[in-house]
Every structure is written in C-alpha cells, then in structure tokens.
Amino acid sequence: MRATKKTVRQSISLPNNVAAQVRALAKSRRVSTNHVVVELVENGLEAQKRKQEEFAALAERFRSTENPEEAKQLGDQLGRMIFG
C-alpha cells in the first residue's frame, strides 16, 4: 500500500520583495514557487526546533553548573538568546 502525505491548502500573503526572491529561486532551480515556499517553511521549522533544543541544553548546563564563572558566562549566553 502506498503511503501518501495529506496536504492542506493554505493561502499566504508575501511582501513583494520576498515574493520576487521566491520566484527567482524557483526559476533558477526549475521548480514551482509552491515547492520553494514549502521547502523554506520546512527549513524554518527545523531551524526553530534546533534553536529551542540548543536553548534547552544551554539552560540545563546553566542549572547544573556549580562554577560561578561558568554560570555567569552561560547566563550571558542565555540572555543573548532571549533578548538578542
């Protein structure tokens, strides 16, 4: 039996400059703009997940360290992740 992915039609609005970049990327790769948008969204979701995992790992290191100097450094890193 063939496994199929169920798709959901979703309408989005893109700023002109982003839409132009998507069209140019699709044209250069010879794929549809829809394919490019799906790929970009999937990549963004994966990047967001990695960022959350990195944050959780850093927070765990911060909680478990007993070295005050390391705690300050890890706290600074957490602050940059949260506030930029």
Secondary structure in CASP SS format (residue, H / E / C, confidence):
PFRMAT SS
TARGET T0000
AUTHOR 0000-0000-0000
METHOD secondary structure of the structure
MODEL  1
M C 1.00
R C 1.00
A C 1.00
T C 1.00
K C 1.00
K C 1.00
T C 1.00
V C 1.00
R C 1.00
Q C 1.00
S C 1.00
I C 1.00
S C 1.00
L C 1.00
P C 1.00
N H 1.00
N H 1.00
V H 1.00
A H 1.00
A H 1.00
Q H 1.00
V H 1.00
R H 1.00
A H 1.00
L H 1.00
A H 1.00
K H 1.00
S H 1.00
R H 1.00
R C 1.00
V C 1.00
S C 1.00
T H 1.00
N H 1.00
H H 1.00
V H 1.00
V H 1.00
V H 1.00
E H 1.00
L H 1.00
V H 1.00
E H 1.00
N H 1.00
G H 1.00
L H 1.00
E H 1.00
A H 1.00
Q H 1.00
K H 1.00
R H 1.00
K H 1.00
Q H 1.00
E H 1.00
E H 1.00
F H 1.00
A H 1.00
A H 1.00
L H 1.00
A H 1.00
E H 1.00
R H 1.00
F H 1.00
R H 1.00
S H 1.00
T C 1.00
E C 1.00
N C 1.00
P H 1.00
E H 1.00
E H 1.00
A H 1.00
K H 1.00
Q H 1.00
L H 1.00
G H 1.00
D H 1.00
Q H 1.00
L H 1.00
G H 1.00
R H 1.00
M H 1.00
I H 1.00
F H 1.00
G C 1.00
END
